[in-house]
Amino acid sequence: MNIGLIHFRVGETDGVSLEMEKWKYILEKLGHTVWYIAGSGEIDDVLYMKGLHYQNPTNTLLVNHIYRKAEDGYSGDDIKTIYLNYAQEIEHELHQLIDDYQIDMIIPNNILSLGWNIAAGKAISEVIEKTGVKVIAHHHDFYWERELYSQPKYEWVEEVLENYFPPKNDNVSHVVINNLAQKSMMDKKGLKAVIVPNVFDFEQNWMLTDGYNSKIRQELALKKTDIVLLQGTRVVARKGIELTLRSMHYMNERLPNYIGKKLYNGEEITPESRIILVLVGLNEDEEYYQKLKALALNEQVDILDVSHRIDFERKSIYGEKIFSLWDAYQLADLVSYPSLLEGFGNQLLEAVYANKPFLIYEYPVYKSYLKHFGLSAISFGDDHELDQQKLAIVTEDISIHVAEKALEILTSSKEYEAMTKRNYDICLREFSYKKLYQLLNELIGKKN
């Protein structure tokens, strides 16, 4: 078949774009011709629709009025008219692409679930109804889970969200990424959905040590004997990074007791050894970032922000070597992943692939879905409060337990290897490209 994977943007590092790339690879392995259909993305195989651009000015206007309640002279009738005309434009664009490229199936990603572009939701739903094109609607997030989309200004927007996000159409098969989303779809919309989890290519050598990254610690001013906790995510408040910082305080208190002992990799802990949280993701919340720096100072722990030296791919900027995210995992002794909320947990899969143990807060999807596959982790538990700075906090006993367990694993090559191998074997079986191949083959087969 000719298949169109639809999203607002492609070729970026957001979770949806990354999963679409994996789906495209597997669908092509299954013998299909696959196009991206998107508003932006400077990669091959993209059919562009200006109406889908994430920052389309018409959509920005609508979002500001229907969710953020802007006041600049537009009436409710004006906004509804703009919405209807915009939906017609998107519908025409998509209809034309389906005709021109003889597309047999479309796979909208989040467009029929999130509520960011209500005109696109209506447009795609209308195209489905009028053309009979086969559809697998891939839902990564839902509008009712997000504060921004939960209280629109106009009643007619509530009706739009009810009718099109997602649409109730016998020609549409629904896919979600975990069991909580599956239950939510049934409870909220009365719609059945198949779980296709996020995956990782566990059978490829993405993270090899080579001539490019062999001296990455030295280039980033880290010593061989430093203990590095890697925070591979973006810096935003829901990532719960403060939990790791607080636990590092107790690791530092206990580190002198380990001087002279060997780490899992044979390096000896010395009086000069430091415990450092290394940030490699973009800072997208400056207020939160400053709170983390203040907390680190208060807890007397070290943060090293190397995000300016890390990108999706290796490159050179003004003669300075830029490392890839995969290179960054060469730095890690442990991976910090204390997110308070995640739709799935791509960085968790990356940590497992890199054979690194991870610290985790048991966010709802981890607790109800991922944990049940038997993954081993150093856990902050599943209960937290917020302090006066609105930073997450767990009990002192839990922070101490995490610190002690982390040091125990770091200084036991046997335990370190057992934990990482167990996790790798589980993910190879449950979250690999082979698993995605199997699930998509079954899913596509049912649509034929």
Order of alpha helices (4+ residues) and beta strands (2+ residues): beta-alpha-beta-beta-alpha-alpha-beta-alpha-beta-alpha-alpha-beta-alpha-beta-alpha-beta-alpha-beta-alpha-beta-beta-beta-beta-alpha-beta-alpha-beta-alpha-beta-beta-beta-alpha-alpha-alpha
